[in-house]
Amino acid sequence: MPNPVFNVVRKKIEQSYIKITVLLPVFNAGVHLKVAIESILAQDFADFEFLIIDDASTDASAEIIREYAKIDPCIQAIYHSSNQGLAKTLNEGLQEARTDFVARMDQDDEALPYRLRTQYLFMKSRPKIAVAGSYFFLMGRNRSRDRLVKVPTSSSEIVKTLKHQNCLCHPSVMLRRKQVLSLGGYRTEFKNTEDYDLWLRVSKNYEIANIPIPLIRYRFSVTGMTLSHKWEQLYYFYLALAANKDQTLSLAIGKEEVKKRLEDTNKSEFLENVLKGTTEELIKLGFFRETLRLLWLFSKDIGLKRTLTIGWKLFQNRGLIRKDEDENWLLSRMHDVFEKDSL
């Protein structure tokens, strides 16, 4: 059951002026949904509405949302009768939001207590910035294995990086609703890369930033992950780049360009690099069993011999991989001692 303490706190909040909408799309969230919801309700910033949209989940997600909505009036819940997909659900949330500042949240992540306050003050003092993400922690097996991930912070750095990779962690961002809607919001044509496509469009019209402070704990999930899925993601990544490079071109022409680019991409090398990078990250986070499970799963895609070679190198280098921390633990513990007025 939800923690009743939130209801006591929120009685003081419902009379105040709402400054932020927290947008949480949900689909079969499982056991992690309660952590995500409670991390928002426990924020040290009071003036927000919490818009949760259940996209026709088939598990207990809708029931969990109803439980929290009963005890906390800041929660505004919407329940779909049929699955609409992430992009449509996010656009619906942007339309329904009652504020111009919208903070994204994912169903299996955890917002650190100072997240909303930090982003609100940052955005209020920088009117040219339309989207602001942040540093973030990758969740380890336990908090002692969390790993700090730093991303480019200035708009110019982000624009350069976006030409090669996505450098904004979607569930960490706060965006200006009017500006994003003026650009058409999220586009459904970009499956699993709808956020990347949006950042590319935003960067052509407004400034983007990443706050150099970790604001969320991001769950590194490999559930349902396959190499074929990663190859499909690469297709839509290329498509977003093509569509935003020349916006006068039709999407059909862009798709033809992407097909040619994929033909020039070494698929075997790409898939091996994905596997290497993913398993190394899992080792850093302390997920050893998951590493072995993923190696076995991916052996069906790249062959047992190649998989064994990758696995053996991981075993040989496991010590070096685990020591590859680019931040000391004092900094990685900063969310426990963060000064409220440091911005």
C-alpha positions as CSV (number, residue, x, y, z in Angstrom):
1,M,0.0,0.0,0.0
2,P,1.2,3.6,-0.6
3,N,2.8,5.4,2.2
4,P,0.1,7.6,3.9
5,V,2.6,10.3,4.8
6,F,2.3,11.7,1.3
7,N,-1.3,12.6,1.9
8,V,-0.4,14.7,5.0
9,V,2.2,16.6,3.0
10,R,0.0,17.2,0.0
11,K,-2.8,18.8,2.0
12,K,-0.6,21.9,2.1
13,I,0.2,21.7,-1.6
14,E,-3.2,21.5,-3.3
15,Q,-3.9,25.2,-2.4
16,S,-0.6,26.4,-3.9
17,Y,0.2,27.5,-7.4
18,I,1.2,24.6,-9.7
19,K,4.4,25.3,-11.5
20,I,5.4,21.9,-12.9
21,T,3.7,19.0,-14.5
22,V,5.4,15.6,-14.0
23,L,4.5,13.4,-16.9
24,L,4.7,9.6,-16.3
25,P,3.6,7.2,-19.1
26,V,3.0,3.7,-17.9
27,F,2.7,0.3,-19.6
28,N,3.2,-2.9,-17.7
29,A,5.5,-1.2,-15.2
30,G,5.7,-4.2,-12.9
31,V,7.3,-4.0,-9.4
32,H,9.3,-0.8,-10.0
33,L,6.3,1.5,-10.5
34,K,5.8,2.2,-6.8
35,V,9.4,3.4,-6.4
36,A,9.0,5.7,-9.4
37,I,5.8,7.2,-8.1
38,E,7.0,7.6,-4.5
39,S,10.2,9.3,-5.6
40,I,8.1,12.1,-7.2
41,L,5.8,12.4,-4.2
42,A,8.8,12.7,-1.9
43,Q,10.3,15.7,-3.8
44,D,11.4,18.7,-1.7
45,F,9.5,21.0,-4.2
46,A,5.8,21.1,-3.6
47,D,4.1,23.0,-6.4
48,F,3.5,20.3,-9.1
49,E,0.8,18.1,-10.6
50,F,1.6,14.5,-11.3
51,L,0.0,13.3,-14.6
52,I,0.2,9.5,-14.9
53,I,-1.2,7.9,-18.1
54,D,-1.7,4.2,-18.1
55,D,-1.5,2.9,-21.7
56,A,-3.8,-0.1,-21.3
57,S,-1.4,-2.1,-19.1
58,T,-2.2,-5.8,-18.7
59,D,-0.5,-6.2,-15.4
60,A,-1.4,-4.5,-12.0
61,S,-0.1,-1.0,-13.0
62,A,-3.5,0.6,-13.3
63,E,-4.5,-0.7,-9.8
64,I,-1.2,0.7,-8.3
65,I,-1.9,4.1,-9.9
66,R,-5.5,4.1,-8.5
67,E,-4.1,3.4,-5.0
68,Y,-1.8,6.4,-5.0
69,A,-4.4,8.7,-6.7
70,K,-6.8,8.0,-3.8
71,I,-4.4,9.3,-1.2
72,D,-2.7,12.1,-3.1
73,P,-4.7,14.9,-4.9
74,C,-1.7,16.0,-7.0
75,I,-2.0,12.8,-9.1
76,Q,-4.1,13.2,-12.2
77,A,-4.6,9.7,-13.8
78,I,-5.7,8.8,-17.3
79,Y,-6.4,5.2,-18.3
80,H,-6.4,4.1,-21.9
81,S,-8.8,1.4,-23.1
82,S,-6.3,0.4,-25.9
83,N,-2.6,0.7,-26.2
84,Q,-1.6,4.0,-28.0
85,G,2.2,3.7,-27.9
86,L,4.7,6.0,-26.2
87,A,4.8,8.9,-28.6
88,K,1.0,9.3,-28.7
89,T,0.8,9.0,-24.9
90,L,3.5,11.6,-24.4
91,N,1.8,14.0,-26.8
92,E,-1.5,13.5,-24.9
93,G,0.3,14.3,-21.7
94,L,1.7,17.5,-23.2
95,Q,-1.8,18.6,-24.3
96,E,-3.3,17.8,-20.9
97,A,-0.6,19.4,-18.8
98,R,-1.7,22.6,-17.0
99,T,1.8,24.1,-16.8
100,D,4.5,25.1,-19.3
101,F,7.2,23.2,-17.5
102,V,6.9,19.5,-18.0
103,A,9.2,17.0,-16.3
104,R,9.5,13.6,-17.9
105,M,9.6,10.5,-15.7
106,D,9.9,6.8,-16.5
107,Q,8.0,4.0,-14.8
108,D,11.1,2.1,-13.5
109,D,13.4,5.0,-12.6
110,E,13.9,7.0,-9.4
111,A,13.9,10.8,-9.1
112,L,16.3,12.1,-6.5
113,P,14.6,14.3,-3.9
114,Y,15.9,17.7,-5.2
115,R,15.2,17.0,-8.9
116,L,12.1,19.2,-9.5
117,R,13.4,22.1,-7.5
118,T,16.8,22.0,-9.3
119,Q,15.3,21.9,-12.8
120,Y,12.7,24.5,-12.1
121,L,15.2,27.1,-10.8
122,F,17.5,26.3,-13.7
123,M,14.8,26.7,-16.3
124,K,13.3,29.9,-14.7
125,S,16.7,31.6,-14.8
126,R,17.5,30.6,-18.4
127,P,14.5,31.5,-20.6
128,K,16.3,30.6,-23.8
129,I,16.6,26.9,-22.9
130,A,13.7,24.8,-24.1
131,V,14.9,21.4,-22.8
132,A,17.2,20.6,-19.8
133,G,18.3,17.1,-18.9
134,S,21.0,16.2,-16.4
135,Y,23.7,13.9,-15.2
136,F,22.3,10.7,-13.9
137,F,23.1,7.5,-12.0
138,L,22.9,4.1,-13.6
139,M,21.4,1.9,-10.9
140,G,23.7,-0.8,-9.7
141,R,22.8,-4.0,-8.0
142,N,22.8,-1.8,-4.9
143,R,23.4,1.9,-4.3
144,S,27.1,1.3,-3.7
145,R,27.4,0.1,-7.3
146,D,25.5,3.1,-8.8
147,R,27.6,4.7,-11.6
148,L,27.6,8.4,-12.4
149,V,27.1,9.2,-16.1
150,K,28.2,12.6,-17.3
151,V,26.9,14.1,-20.5
152,P,27.7,17.3,-22.4
153,T,26.2,20.3,-20.6
154,S,26.3,23.4,-22.9
155,S,24.0,23.9,-25.8
156,S,26.9,24.0,-28.3
157,E,28.4,20.8,-27.0
158,I,25.0,19.0,-27.1
159,V,24.3,20.1,-30.7
160,K,27.7,18.7,-31.8
161,T,27.1,15.4,-29.9
162,L,23.6,14.9,-31.2
163,K,25.0,14.5,-34.7
164,H,26.5,11.2,-33.5
165,Q,24.5,10.1,-30.5
166,N,21.7,10.9,-28.1
167,C,23.2,12.7,-25.1
168,L,20.0,13.5,-23.2
169,C,18.6,11.0,-20.8
170,H,14.9,11.2,-21.6
171,P,13.5,10.6,-18.1
172,S,15.8,13.2,-16.7
173,V,14.5,16.1,-18.9
174,M,12.3,19.1,-18.1
175,L,10.9,20.8,-21.2
176,R,9.0,23.9,-22.1
177,R,5.6,22.7,-23.2
178,K,4.7,25.5,-25.7
179,Q,8.0,25.3,-27.5
180,V,7.9,21.5,-27.9
181,L,4.3,21.6,-29.1
182,S,5.1,24.3,-31.6
183,L,7.5,21.9,-33.2
184,G,4.9,19.1,-33.4
185,G,5.8,17.2,-30.2
186,Y,6.9,13.6,-30.4
187,R,6.6,11.9,-33.8
188,T,5.3,8.4,-34.0
189,E,7.3,7.6,-37.1
190,F,10.5,7.3,-35.0
191,K,10.0,4.0,-33.0
192,N,12.1,3.9,-29.9
193,T,13.9,7.1,-31.0
194,E,11.1,9.6,-30.7
195,D,13.0,11.5,-28.0
196,Y,16.2,11.7,-30.2
197,D,14.2,13.0,-33.1
198,L,12.6,15.7,-30.9
199,W,16.0,16.8,-29.5
200,L,17.3,17.3,-33.0
201,R,14.3,19.5,-33.9
202,V,14.5,21.4,-30.7
203,S,18.3,22.1,-31.1
204,K,17.6,23.8,-34.5
205,N,15.3,26.3,-32.9
206,Y,16.1,26.7,-29.2
207,E,18.9,26.1,-26.7
208,I,19.3,22.7,-24.9
209,A,21.3,22.0,-21.7
210,N,22.2,19.2,-19.3
211,I,22.5,20.2,-15.6
212,P,25.9,18.9,-14.3
213,I,24.2,17.3,-11.3
214,P,22.7,13.8,-11.2
215,L,18.9,14.2,-10.8
216,I,17.7,10.6,-11.3
217,R,18.7,7.0,-10.9
218,Y,18.2,5.3,-14.2
219,R,17.4,1.6,-14.3
220,F,19.7,-0.1,-16.8
221,S,17.3,-2.8,-18.1
222,V,18.1,-5.6,-20.5
223,T,14.7,-7.3,-20.2
224,G,13.5,-8.3,-23.6
225,M,16.7,-6.9,-25.2
226,T,17.8,-8.5,-28.5
227,L,20.4,-7.6,-31.0
228,S,17.8,-7.5,-33.7
229,H,16.0,-4.8,-31.6
230,K,19.2,-2.8,-31.5
231,W,19.6,-3.1,-35.2
232,E,16.0,-1.7,-35.6
233,Q,16.9,1.1,-33.3
234,L,19.9,2.0,-35.4
235,Y,17.5,2.2,-38.4
236,Y,15.3,4.8,-36.7
237,F,18.4,6.6,-35.3
238,Y,19.7,7.0,-38.9
239,L,16.2,8.0,-40.0
240,A,16.0,10.8,-37.4
241,L,19.3,12.1,-38.6
242,A,18.2,12.0,-42.2
243,A,14.9,13.7,-41.5
244,N,16.5,16.5,-39.5
245,K,19.5,17.1,-41.8
246,D,17.2,18.3,-44.6
247,Q,13.7,19.0,-43.5
248,T,12.5,19.6,-47.0
249,L,12.9,15.9,-47.9
250,S,10.0,13.6,-47.5
251,L,10.2,10.8,-45.0
252,A,9.9,8.3,-47.9
253,I,13.2,9.7,-49.4
254,G,14.7,9.7,-45.9
255,K,13.9,6.0,-45.6
256,E,15.7,5.2,-48.9
257,E,18.8,7.0,-47.6
258,V,18.7,5.1,-44.4
259,K,18.5,1.7,-46.2
260,K,21.6,2.6,-48.2
261,R,23.4,3.7,-45.0
262,L,22.5,0.5,-43.3
263,E,23.8,-1.5,-46.2
264,D,27.2,0.3,-45.7
265,T,27.2,-0.5,-42.0
266,N,28.9,-3.7,-40.9
267,K,26.1,-5.4,-39.1
268,S,28.2,-8.1,-37.4
269,E,30.7,-5.5,-36.1
270,F,27.9,-3.3,-34.9
271,L,26.1,-6.1,-33.0
272,E,29.3,-7.3,-31.4
273,N,30.1,-3.8,-30.2
274,V,26.6,-3.5,-28.7
275,L,27.1,-6.8,-26.9
276,K,30.6,-5.8,-25.6
277,G,29.4,-2.4,-24.4
278,T,26.3,-3.8,-22.7
279,T,28.0,-6.6,-20.9
280,E,30.8,-4.3,-19.7
281,E,28.2,-1.9,-18.3
282,L,26.5,-4.7,-16.5
283,I,29.8,-5.8,-14.9
284,K,30.4,-2.2,-13.7
285,L,27.0,-2.2,-12.1
286,G,27.5,-5.5,-10.4
287,F,25.1,-7.6,-12.5
288,F,27.2,-10.7,-13.1
289,R,24.4,-13.2,-13.6
290,E,22.6,-10.9,-16.0
291,T,25.9,-10.6,-18.0
292,L,26.1,-14.4,-18.4
293,R,22.4,-14.6,-19.3
294,L,22.8,-11.9,-21.9
295,L,25.8,-13.6,-23.5
296,W,23.9,-16.8,-23.8
297,L,20.9,-15.0,-25.3
298,F,23.0,-13.1,-27.8
299,S,24.9,-16.2,-28.9
300,K,21.9,-17.0,-31.0
301,D,22.5,-13.8,-33.0
302,I,26.2,-13.6,-33.4
303,G,27.2,-17.3,-33.0
304,L,28.5,-19.2,-30.0
305,K,32.2,-18.9,-31.0
306,R,32.1,-15.1,-31.1
307,T,30.1,-14.9,-27.9
308,L,32.6,-17.2,-26.1
309,T,35.5,-14.9,-27.3
310,I,33.7,-11.8,-25.9
311,G,32.9,-13.6,-22.7
312,W,36.5,-14.8,-22.2
313,K,37.8,-11.2,-22.7
314,L,35.3,-9.9,-20.2
315,F,36.4,-12.5,-17.7
316,Q,40.1,-11.6,-18.2
317,N,39.5,-7.8,-17.9
318,R,36.8,-7.9,-15.2
319,G,39.0,-6.2,-12.7
320,L,39.9,-3.3,-15.0
321,I,36.3,-2.9,-16.0
322,R,35.2,-2.6,-12.4
323,K,37.9,-0.1,-11.6
324,D,37.0,2.1,-14.5
325,E,35.2,4.7,-12.4
326,D,35.7,8.3,-13.7
327,E,34.4,9.8,-10.5
328,N,35.3,9.4,-6.8
329,W,32.7,8.1,-4.5
330,L,32.4,11.4,-2.7
331,L,30.9,12.9,-5.8
332,S,28.7,9.9,-6.5
333,R,27.3,10.4,-3.0
334,M,26.5,14.1,-3.5
335,H,22.8,13.4,-3.7
336,D,22.9,12.6,0.0
337,V,24.6,15.9,1.0
338,F,23.4,18.2,-1.8
339,E,23.2,21.8,-0.7
340,K,19.7,23.2,-1.4
341,D,20.8,26.6,-2.5
342,S,23.8,25.6,-4.5
343,L,22.5,26.6,-7.9
